[in-house]
Amino acid sequence: MGRKFKIPAIPQTTQKNIRFPNDVIEEVELAICGKDTTFSAFVIAATRWALENLKEQEEQD
């Protein structure tokens, strides 16, 4: 199944503008509520997780 997703600490970042559907924003904000992280850090970690899974899938094919 691969690695489990972990909510990250705040990494160094470069600003990049991106639009999200409102329902996705609400779900992410609920997921990080009370956690020591930011919306951006969560999205970055989720993107890295997705990229790693894509690589694993490509290796299996």
All heavy atoms as a GROMACS GRO file, in nm:
protein
  490
    1MET      N    1   0.082  -0.120   0.000
    1MET     CA    2   0.000   0.000   0.000
    1MET      C    3   0.086   0.126   0.000
    1MET      O    4   0.042   0.231  -0.037
    1MET     CB    5  -0.093  -0.002   0.121
    1MET     CG    6  -0.183   0.118   0.127
    1MET     SD    7  -0.308   0.092   0.252
    1MET     CE    8  -0.306   0.252   0.326
    2GLY      N    9   0.209   0.117   0.043
    2GLY     CA   10   0.295   0.235   0.042
    2GLY      C   11   0.298   0.301   0.178
    2GLY      O   12   0.243   0.252   0.275
    3ARG      N   13   0.362   0.414   0.183
    3ARG     CA   14   0.376   0.487   0.308
    3ARG      C   15   0.246   0.556   0.346
    3ARG      O   16   0.168   0.593   0.260
    3ARG     CB   17   0.483   0.594   0.294
    3ARG     CG   18   0.620   0.539   0.275
    3ARG     CD   19   0.723   0.648   0.269
    3ARG     NE   20   0.661   0.780   0.270
    3ARG     CZ   21   0.727   0.894   0.261
    3ARG    NH1   22   0.855   0.893   0.248
    3ARG    NH2   23   0.666   1.010   0.262
    4LYS      N   24   0.226   0.576   0.476
    4LYS     CA   25   0.110   0.649   0.524
    4LYS      C   26   0.139   0.798   0.513
    4LYS      O   27   0.252   0.842   0.531
    4LYS     CB   28   0.081   0.614   0.670
    4LYS     CG   29   0.028   0.476   0.687
    4LYS     CD   30  -0.014   0.455   0.830
    4LYS     CE   31  -0.075   0.318   0.846
    4LYS     NZ   32  -0.123   0.299   0.983
    5PHE      N   33   0.035   0.874   0.483
    5PHE     CA   34   0.048   1.019   0.475
    5PHE      C   35   0.061   1.076   0.615
    5PHE      O   36  -0.012   1.040   0.705
    5PHE     CB   37  -0.075   1.080   0.406
    5PHE     CG   38  -0.071   1.229   0.398
    5PHE    CD1   39   0.012   1.291   0.307
    5PHE    CD2   40  -0.148   1.306   0.481
    5PHE    CE1   41   0.018   1.429   0.299
    5PHE    CE2   42  -0.144   1.444   0.475
    5PHE     CZ   43  -0.062   1.505   0.383
    6LYS      N   44   0.159   1.166   0.635
    6LYS     CA   45   0.180   1.231   0.764
    6LYS      C   46   0.166   1.381   0.746
    6LYS      O   47   0.219   1.438   0.650
    6LYS     CB   48   0.320   1.200   0.818
    6LYS     CG   49   0.340   1.055   0.852
    6LYS     CD   50   0.479   1.030   0.904
    6LYS     CE   51   0.498   0.882   0.931
    6LYS     NZ   52   0.633   0.853   0.978
    7ILE      N   53   0.094   1.445   0.837
    7ILE     CA   54   0.082   1.591   0.832
    7ILE      C   55   0.217   1.648   0.870
    7ILE      O   56   0.274   1.613   0.973
    7ILE     CB   57  -0.030   1.639   0.925
    7ILE    CG1   58  -0.165   1.587   0.874
    7ILE    CG2   59  -0.031   1.792   0.933
    7ILE    CD1   60  -0.282   1.621   0.961
    8PRO      N   61   0.272   1.737   0.784
    8PRO     CA   62   0.411   1.782   0.800
    8PRO      C   63   0.428   1.903   0.893
    8PRO      O   64   0.334   1.974   0.924
    8PRO     CB   65   0.447   1.825   0.658
    8PRO     CG   66   0.318   1.881   0.607
    8PRO     CD   67   0.212   1.788   0.663
    9ALA      N   68   0.553   1.925   0.933
    9ALA     CA   69   0.593   2.051   0.996
    9ALA      C   70   0.609   2.153   0.883
    9ALA      O   71   0.606   2.117   0.766
    9ALA     CB   72   0.725   2.032   1.070
   10ILE      N   73   0.625   2.278   0.918
   10ILE     CA   74   0.634   2.383   0.816
   10ILE      C   75   0.770   2.380   0.747
   10ILE      O   76   0.872   2.403   0.812
   10ILE     CB   77   0.608   2.522   0.878
   10ILE    CG1   78   0.470   2.526   0.942
   10ILE    CG2   79   0.621   2.632   0.773
   10ILE    CD1   80   0.445   2.648   1.027
   11PRO      N   81   0.775   2.352   0.615
   11PRO     CA   82   0.903   2.353   0.542
   11PRO      C   83   0.933   2.492   0.484
   11PRO      O   84   0.847   2.578   0.482
   11PRO     CB   85   0.876   2.254   0.428
   11PRO     CG   86   0.731   2.275   0.399
   11PRO     CD   87   0.666   2.302   0.533
   12GLN      N   88   1.056   2.511   0.437
   12GLN     CA   89   1.087   2.633   0.362
   12GLN      C   90   1.012   2.624   0.230
   12GLN      O   91   1.006   2.518   0.169
   12GLN     CB   92   1.236   2.644   0.336
   12GLN     CG   93   1.316   2.671   0.460
   12GLN     CD   94   1.463   2.692   0.426
   12GLN    OE1   95   1.509   2.666   0.316
   12GLN    NE2   96   1.537   2.741   0.523
   13THR      N   97   0.956   2.737   0.184
   13THR     CA   98   0.875   2.734   0.063
   13THR      C   99   0.901   2.855  -0.026
   13THR      O  100   0.959   2.954   0.018
   13THR     CB  101   0.725   2.732   0.098
   13THR    OG1  102   0.693   2.851   0.170
   13THR    CG2  103   0.687   2.611   0.180
   14THR      N  104   0.857   2.845  -0.150
   14THR     CA  105   0.852   2.955  -0.243
   14THR      C  106   0.707   2.976  -0.279
   14THR      O  107   0.634   2.879  -0.303
   14THR     CB  108   0.933   2.922  -0.371
   14THR    OG1  109   1.067   2.896  -0.333
   14THR    CG2  110   0.927   3.035  -0.471
   15GLN      N  111   0.662   3.099  -0.283
   15GLN     CA  112   0.521   3.128  -0.309
   15GLN      C  113   0.482   3.088  -0.450
   15GLN      O  114   0.553   3.115  -0.547
   15GLN     CB  115   0.492   3.276  -0.288
   15GLN     CG  116   0.344   3.308  -0.302
   15GLN     CD  117   0.315   3.452  -0.266
   15GLN    OE1  118   0.392   3.518  -0.198
   15GLN    NE2  119   0.204   3.502  -0.314
   16LYS      N  120   0.367   3.019  -0.461
   16LYS     CA  121   0.311   2.978  -0.589
   16LYS      C  122   0.160   2.990  -0.577
   16LYS      O  123   0.099   2.932  -0.488
   16LYS     CB  124   0.351   2.833  -0.619
   16LYS     CG  125   0.305   2.780  -0.750
   16LYS     CD  126   0.385   2.836  -0.863
   16LYS     CE  127   0.348   2.771  -0.994
   16LYS     NZ  128   0.415   2.832  -1.105
   17ASN      N  129   0.098   3.068  -0.663
   17ASN     CA  130  -0.047   3.084  -0.658
   17ASN      C  131  -0.117   2.967  -0.725
   17ASN      O  132  -0.077   2.924  -0.833
   17ASN     CB  133  -0.090   3.214  -0.726
   17ASN     CG  134  -0.041   3.336  -0.651
   17ASN    OD1  135  -0.033   3.335  -0.530
   17ASN    ND2  136  -0.009   3.441  -0.723
   18ILE      N  137  -0.222   2.917  -0.661
   18ILE     CA  138  -0.298   2.806  -0.715
   18ILE      C  139  -0.442   2.818  -0.667
   18ILE      O  140  -0.467   2.864  -0.556
   18ILE     CB  141  -0.237   2.670  -0.674
   18ILE    CG1  142  -0.310   2.554  -0.738
   18ILE    CG2  143  -0.229   2.656  -0.523
   18ILE    CD1  144  -0.241   2.420  -0.724
   19ARG      N  145  -0.537   2.778  -0.750
   19ARG     CA  146  -0.679   2.784  -0.713
   19ARG      C  147  -0.726   2.645  -0.673
   19ARG      O  148  -0.693   2.547  -0.739
   19ARG     CB  149  -0.763   2.836  -0.828
   19ARG     CG  150  -0.735   2.980  -0.862
   19ARG     CD  151  -0.827   3.026  -0.975
   19ARG     NE  152  -0.796   3.162  -1.011
   19ARG     CZ  153  -0.858   3.269  -0.962
   19ARG    NH1  154  -0.956   3.253  -0.875
   19ARG    NH2  155  -0.825   3.389  -1.001
   20PHE      N  156  -0.804   2.638  -0.566
   20PHE     CA  157  -0.863   2.514  -0.518
   20PHE      C  158  -1.014   2.526  -0.514
   20PHE      O  159  -1.066   2.634  -0.482
   20PHE     CB  160  -0.815   2.483  -0.375
   20PHE     CG  161  -0.673   2.441  -0.365
   20PHE    CD1  162  -0.573   2.533  -0.345
   20PHE    CD2  163  -0.639   2.306  -0.373
   20PHE    CE1  164  -0.442   2.494  -0.335
   20PHE    CE2  165  -0.507   2.266  -0.364
   20PHE     CZ  166  -0.409   2.360  -0.345
   21PRO      N  167  -1.085   2.416  -0.539
   21PRO     CA  168  -1.230   2.419  -0.517
   21PRO      C  169  -1.257   2.444  -0.369
   21PRO      O  170  -1.181   2.398  -0.281
   21PRO     CB  171  -1.275   2.278  -0.557
   21PRO     CG  172  -1.165   2.225  -0.643
   21PRO     CD  173  -1.039   2.289  -0.594
   22ASN      N  174  -1.364   2.516  -0.339
   22ASN     CA  175  -1.395   2.552  -0.201
   22ASN      C  176  -1.410   2.430  -0.110
   22ASN      O  177  -1.369   2.434   0.005
   22ASN     CB  178  -1.521   2.638  -0.195
   22ASN     CG  179  -1.498   2.775  -0.254
   22ASN    OD1  180  -1.387   2.826  -0.258
   22ASN    ND2  181  -1.605   2.838  -0.299
   23ASP      N  182  -1.468   2.322  -0.163
   23ASP     CA  183  -1.487   2.203  -0.079
   23ASP      C  184  -1.354   2.141  -0.039
   23ASP      O  185  -1.338   2.091   0.072
   23ASP     CB  186  -1.578   2.100  -0.146
   23ASP     CG  187  -1.521   2.045  -0.276
   23ASP    OD1  188  -1.458   2.121  -0.354
   23ASP    OD2  189  -1.541   1.925  -0.302
   24VAL      N  190  -1.253   2.146  -0.126
   24VAL     CA  191  -1.121   2.093  -0.094
   24VAL      C  192  -1.056   2.180   0.013
   24VAL      O  193  -0.996   2.127   0.108
   24VAL     CB  194  -1.032   2.084  -0.221
   24VAL    CG1  195  -0.890   2.046  -0.185
   24VAL    CG2  196  -1.092   1.986  -0.320
   25ILE      N  197  -1.068   2.310   0.001
   25ILE     CA  198  -1.012   2.401   0.102
   25ILE      C  199  -1.074   2.371   0.238
   25ILE      O  200  -1.002   2.360   0.338
   25ILE     CB  201  -1.037   2.547   0.062
   25ILE    CG1  202  -0.954   2.584  -0.061
   25ILE    CG2  203  -1.005   2.642   0.179
   25ILE    CD1  204  -0.988   2.719  -0.121
   26GLU      N  205  -1.204   2.354   0.241
   26GLU     CA  206  -1.272   2.325   0.368
   26GLU      C  207  -1.224   2.194   0.429
   26GLU      O  208  -1.199   2.186   0.550
   26GLU     CB  209  -1.423   2.321   0.347
   26GLU     CG  210  -1.482   2.458   0.315
   26GLU     CD  211  -1.628   2.451   0.272
   26GLU    OE1  212  -1.689   2.342   0.279
   26GLU    OE2  213  -1.680   2.557   0.230
   27GLU      N  214  -1.208   2.090   0.348
   27GLU     CA  215  -1.162   1.961   0.398
   27GLU      C  216  -1.019   1.967   0.451
   27GLU      O  217  -0.988   1.908   0.554
   27GLU     CB  218  -1.175   1.853   0.291
   27GLU     CG  219  -1.319   1.813   0.265
   27GLU     CD  220  -1.330   1.693   0.174
   27GLU    OE1  221  -1.267   1.590   0.206
   27GLU    OE2  222  -1.400   1.703   0.073
   28VAL      N  223  -0.932   2.037   0.380
   28VAL     CA  224  -0.793   2.050   0.426
   28VAL      C  225  -0.790   2.129   0.556
   28VAL      O  226  -0.722   2.090   0.652
   28VAL     CB  227  -0.704   2.116   0.319
   28VAL    CG1  228  -0.566   2.150   0.377
   28VAL    CG2  229  -0.689   2.027   0.197
   29GLU      N  230  -0.864   2.238   0.563
   29GLU     CA  231  -0.865   2.318   0.685
   29GLU      C  232  -0.916   2.237   0.804
   29GLU      O  233  -0.864   2.250   0.915
   29GLU     CB  234  -0.946   2.446   0.664
   29GLU     CG  235  -0.872   2.543   0.574
   29GLU     CD  236  -0.948   2.671   0.545
   29GLU    OE1  237  -1.070   2.677   0.569
   29GLU    OE2  238  -0.884   2.766   0.495
   30LEU      N  239  -1.015   2.152   0.783
   30LEU     CA  240  -1.063   2.065   0.890
   30LEU      C  241  -0.955   1.964   0.931
   30LEU      O  242  -0.937   1.937   1.050
   30LEU     CB  243  -1.189   1.990   0.848
   30LEU     CG  244  -1.318   2.071   0.847
   30LEU    CD1  245  -1.432   1.988   0.785
   30LEU    CD2  246  -1.356   2.114   0.987
   31ALA      N  247  -0.885   1.910   0.834
   31ALA     CA  248  -0.781   1.809   0.861
   31ALA      C  249  -0.664   1.867   0.941
   31ALA      O  250  -0.604   1.798   1.023
   31ALA     CB  251  -0.730   1.748   0.731
   32ILE      N  252  -0.630   1.994   0.917
   32ILE     CA  253  -0.514   2.053   0.984
   32ILE      C  254  -0.551   2.130   1.110
   32ILE      O  255  -0.462   2.176   1.181
   32ILE     CB  256  -0.432   2.142   0.887
   32ILE    CG1  257  -0.511   2.266   0.844
   32ILE    CG2  258  -0.382   2.062   0.768
   32ILE    CD1  259  -0.430   2.366   0.762
   33CYS      N  260  -0.679   2.143   1.137
   33CYS     CA  261  -0.724   2.220   1.254
   33CYS      C  262  -0.661   2.163   1.382
   33CYS      O  263  -0.667   2.043   1.408
   33CYS     CB  264  -0.876   2.215   1.263
   33CYS     SG  265  -0.941   2.316   1.396
   34GLY      N  266  -0.596   2.250   1.458
   34GLY     CA  267  -0.532   2.209   1.582
   34GLY      C  268  -0.397   2.143   1.565
   34GLY      O  269  -0.335   2.100   1.662
   35LYS      N  270  -0.350   2.131   1.442
   35LYS     CA  271  -0.220   2.069   1.414
   35LYS      C  272  -0.116   2.179   1.395
   35LYS      O  273  -0.147   2.291   1.359
   35LYS     CB  274  -0.226   1.984   1.288
   35LYS     CG  275  -0.336   1.879   1.284
   35LYS     CD  276  -0.310   1.767   1.378
   35LYS     CE  277  -0.400   1.648   1.362
   35LYS     NZ  278  -0.542   1.669   1.370
   36ASP      N  279   0.010   2.145   1.416
   36ASP     CA  280   0.120   2.240   1.398
   36ASP      C  281   0.166   2.238   1.252
   36ASP      O  282   0.275   2.189   1.221
   36ASP     CB  283   0.236   2.205   1.492
   36ASP     CG  284   0.347   2.308   1.489
   36ASP    OD1  285   0.321   2.424   1.453
   36ASP    OD2  286   0.461   2.270   1.520
   37THR      N  287   0.081   2.288   1.163
   37THR     CA  288   0.112   2.290   1.020
   37THR      C  289   0.032   2.402   0.954
   37THR      O  290  -0.045   2.471   1.020
   37THR     CB  291   0.083   2.153   0.955
   37THR    OG1  292   0.142   2.151   0.824
   37THR    CG2  293  -0.064   2.124   0.944
   38THR      N  294   0.053   2.419   0.825
   38THR     CA  295  -0.021   2.519   0.747
   38THR      C  296  -0.088   2.451   0.628
   38THR      O  297  -0.056   2.336   0.594
   38THR     CB  298   0.074   2.627   0.691
   38THR    OG1  299   0.166   2.563   0.601
   38THR    CG2  300   0.150   2.699   0.802
   39PHE      N  301  -0.178   2.523   0.565
   39PHE     CA  302  -0.244   2.473   0.445
   39PHE      C  303  -0.140   2.438   0.339
   39PHE      O  304  -0.143   2.331   0.280
   39PHE     CB  305  -0.341   2.580   0.392
   39PHE     CG  306  -0.422   2.536   0.275
   39PHE    CD1  307  -0.548   2.481   0.294
   39PHE    CD2  308  -0.376   2.550   0.146
   39PHE    CE1  309  -0.625   2.439   0.187
   39PHE    CE2  310  -0.451   2.510   0.037
   39PHE     CZ  311  -0.576   2.454   0.058
   40SER      N  312  -0.046   2.528   0.318
   40SER     CA  313   0.058   2.506   0.216
   40SER      C  314   0.142   2.382   0.247
   40SER      O  315   0.171   2.303   0.157
   40SER     CB  316   0.150   2.628   0.204
   40SER     OG  317   0.079   2.737   0.152
   41ALA      N  318   0.182   2.366   0.372
   41ALA     CA  319   0.263   2.251   0.409
   41ALA      C  320   0.187   2.121   0.385
   41ALA      O  321   0.244   2.022   0.339
   41ALA     CB  322   0.308   2.261   0.554
   42PHE      N  323   0.058   2.122   0.416
   42PHE     CA  324  -0.026   2.004   0.394
   42PHE      C  325  -0.032   1.970   0.245
   42PHE      O  326  -0.013   1.855   0.205
   42PHE     CB  327  -0.167   2.029   0.448
   42PHE     CG  328  -0.259   1.911   0.435
   42PHE    CD1  329  -0.274   1.822   0.539
   42PHE    CD2  330  -0.330   1.889   0.318
   42PHE    CE1  331  -0.360   1.713   0.528
   42PHE    CE2  332  -0.415   1.781   0.305
   42PHE     CZ  333  -0.430   1.693   0.410
   43VAL      N  334  -0.057   2.070   0.162
   43VAL     CA  335  -0.068   2.049   0.017
   43VAL      C  336   0.065   2.001  -0.040
   43VAL      O  337   0.069   1.911  -0.126
   43VAL     CB  338  -0.118   2.177  -0.054
   43VAL    CG1  339  -0.109   2.163  -0.205
   43VAL    CG2  340  -0.260   2.209  -0.011
   44ILE      N  341   0.176   2.055   0.006
   44ILE     CA  342   0.308   2.013  -0.041
   44ILE      C  343   0.331   1.866  -0.006
   44ILE      O  344   0.375   1.786  -0.090
   44ILE     CB  345   0.418   2.102   0.018
   44ILE    CG1  346   0.410   2.241  -0.043
   44ILE    CG2  347   0.556   2.041  -0.006
   44ILE    CD1  348   0.486   2.347   0.034
   45ALA      N  349   0.300   1.829   0.118
   45ALA     CA  350   0.319   1.690   0.160
   45ALA      C  351   0.229   1.596   0.081
   45ALA      O  352   0.271   1.487   0.041
   45ALA     CB  353   0.293   1.676   0.309
   46ALA      N  354   0.105   1.637   0.056
   46ALA     CA  355   0.012   1.554  -0.021
   46ALA      C  356   0.061   1.537  -0.165
   46ALA      O  357   0.052   1.429  -0.223
   46ALA     CB  358  -0.128   1.616  -0.020
   47THR      N  359   0.117   1.643  -0.221
   47THR     CA  360   0.171   1.636  -0.357
   47THR      C  361   0.292   1.544  -0.363
   47THR      O  362   0.303   1.461  -0.454
   47THR     CB  363   0.208   1.777  -0.407
   47THR    OG1  364   0.091   1.860  -0.401
   47THR    CG2  365   0.261   1.774  -0.549
   48ARG      N  366   0.380   1.555  -0.264
   48ARG     CA  367   0.497   1.465  -0.260
   48ARG      C  368   0.454   1.321  -0.246
   48ARG      O  369   0.509   1.231  -0.311
   48ARG     CB  370   0.590   1.505  -0.146
   48ARG     CG  371   0.667   1.630  -0.173
   48ARG     CD  372   0.761   1.664  -0.060
   48ARG     NE  373   0.844   1.778  -0.097
   48ARG     CZ  374   0.895   1.863  -0.012
   48ARG    NH1  375   0.873   1.848   0.118
   48ARG    NH2  376   0.968   1.963  -0.053
   49TRP      N  377   0.355   1.297  -0.160
   49TRP     CA  378   0.302   1.162  -0.139
   49TRP      C  379   0.246   1.107  -0.270
   49TRP      O  380   0.273   0.993  -0.308
   49TRP     CB  381   0.196   1.166  -0.030
   49TRP     CG  382   0.135   1.035   0.003
   49TRP    CD1  383   0.188   0.935   0.080
   49TRP    CD2  384   0.007   0.987  -0.040
   49TRP    NE1  385   0.100   0.830   0.088
   49TRP    CE2  386  -0.012   0.860   0.014
   49TRP    CE3  387  -0.094   1.044  -0.120
   49TRP    CZ2  388  -0.126   0.786  -0.008
   49TRP    CZ3  389  -0.208   0.970  -0.141
   49TRP    CH2  390  -0.223   0.842  -0.086
   50ALA      N  391   0.168   1.190  -0.342
   50ALA     CA  392   0.111   1.148  -0.469
   50ALA      C  393   0.220   1.118  -0.571
   50ALA      O  394   0.212   1.019  -0.645
   50ALA     CB  395   0.016   1.255  -0.523
   51LEU      N  396   0.322   1.201  -0.578
   51LEU     CA  397   0.432   1.179  -0.672
   51LEU      C  398   0.507   1.050  -0.642
   51LEU      O  399   0.543   0.976  -0.734
   51LEU     CB  400   0.528   1.298  -0.670
   51LEU     CG  401   0.474   1.428  -0.732
   51LEU    CD1  402   0.567   1.544  -0.699
   51LEU    CD2  403   0.454   1.412  -0.881
   52GLU      N  404   0.531   1.022  -0.512
   52GLU     CA  405   0.597   0.897  -0.475
   52GLU      C  406   0.512   0.777  -0.516
   52GLU      O  407   0.565   0.677  -0.565
   52GLU     CB  408   0.624   0.894  -0.325
   52GLU     CG  409   0.737   0.985  -0.283
   52GLU     CD  410   0.762   0.981  -0.133
   52GLU    OE1  411   0.727   0.880  -0.068
   52GLU    OE2  412   0.816   1.080  -0.080
   53ASN      N  413   0.382   0.786  -0.495
   53ASN     CA  414   0.293   0.676  -0.534
   53ASN      C  415   0.292   0.656  -0.685
   53ASN      O  416   0.288   0.542  -0.732
   53ASN     CB  417   0.151   0.700  -0.482
   53ASN     CG  418   0.139   0.665  -0.335
   53ASN    OD1  419   0.216   0.585  -0.284
   53ASN    ND2  420   0.044   0.725  -0.268
   54LEU      N  421   0.296   0.765  -0.760
   54LEU     CA  422   0.303   0.752  -0.907
   54LEU      C  423   0.430   0.680  -0.948
   54LEU      O  424   0.428   0.594  -1.037
   54LEU     CB  425   0.297   0.890  -0.973
   54LEU     CG  426   0.160   0.957  -0.977
   54LEU    CD1  427   0.173   1.100  -1.031
   54LEU    CD2  428   0.063   0.877  -1.063
   55LYS      N  429   0.543   0.716  -0.885
   55LYS     CA  430   0.670   0.650  -0.917
   55LYS      C  431   0.663   0.500  -0.886
   55LYS      O  432   0.710   0.417  -0.964
   55LYS     CB  433   0.785   0.714  -0.840
   55LYS     CG  434   0.824   0.850  -0.890
   55LYS     CD  435   0.935   0.910  -0.806
   55LYS     CE  436   0.961   1.053  -0.844
   55LYS     NZ  437   1.063   1.115  -0.757
   56GLU      N  438   0.604   0.467  -0.770
   56GLU     CA  439   0.590   0.326  -0.732
   56GLU      C  440   0.503   0.250  -0.832
   56GLU      O  441   0.534   0.138  -0.870
   56GLU     CB  442   0.531   0.314  -0.592
   56GLU     CG  443   0.625   0.355  -0.482
   56GLU     CD  444   0.560   0.356  -0.345
   56GLU    OE1  445   0.446   0.309  -0.331
   56GLU    OE2  446   0.624   0.404  -0.249
   57GLN      N  447   0.394   0.314  -0.877
   57GLN     CA  448   0.307   0.251  -0.976
   57GLN      C  449   0.379   0.229  -1.107
   57GLN      O  450   0.365   0.124  -1.171
   57GLN     CB  451   0.182   0.337  -0.999
   57GLN     CG  452   0.085   0.337  -0.885
   57GLN     CD  453  -0.030   0.434  -0.906
   57GLN    OE1  454  -0.056   0.478  -1.018
   57GLN    NE2  455  -0.100   0.466  -0.800
   58GLU      N  456   0.458   0.328  -1.149
   58GLU     CA  457   0.534   0.316  -1.274
   58GLU      C  458   0.636   0.204  -1.265
   58GLU      O  459   0.658   0.131  -1.362
   58GLU     CB  460   0.601   0.448  -1.308
   58GLU     CG  461   0.505   0.556  -1.352
   58GLU     CD  462   0.571   0.692  -1.370
   58GLU    OE1  463   0.692   0.705  -1.345
   58GLU    OE2  464   0.500   0.786  -1.408
   59GLU      N  465   0.699   0.189  -1.148
   59GLU     CA  466   0.797   0.083  -1.129
   59GLU      C  467   0.732  -0.056  -1.133
   59GLU      O  468   0.793  -0.153  -1.176
   59GLU     CB  469   0.872   0.103  -0.998
   59GLU     CG  470   0.965   0.222  -1.000
   59GLU     CD  471   1.024   0.255  -0.862
   59GLU    OE1  472   0.991   0.184  -0.764
   59GLU    OE2  473   1.100   0.352  -0.853
   60GLN      N  474   0.608  -0.063  -1.087
   60GLN     CA  475   0.537  -0.191  -1.084
   60GLN      C  476   0.484  -0.230  -1.223
   60GLN      O  477   0.462  -0.347  -1.249
   60GLN     CB  478   0.420  -0.185  -0.985
   60GLN     CG  479   0.466  -0.178  -0.842
   60GLN     CD  480   0.350  -0.159  -0.745
   60GLN    OE1  481   0.235  -0.154  -0.785
   60GLN    NE2  482   0.381  -0.149  -0.617
   61ASP      N  483   0.463  -0.132  -1.310
   61ASP     CA  484   0.408  -0.160  -1.444
   61ASP      C  485   0.512  -0.217  -1.539
   61ASP      O  486   0.624  -0.215  -1.529
   61ASP     CB  487   0.349  -0.032  -1.505
   61ASP     CG  488   0.221   0.008  -1.433
   61ASP    OD1  489   0.164  -0.075  -1.361
   61ASP    OD2  490   0.180   0.125  -1.450
   0.00000   0.00000   0.00000
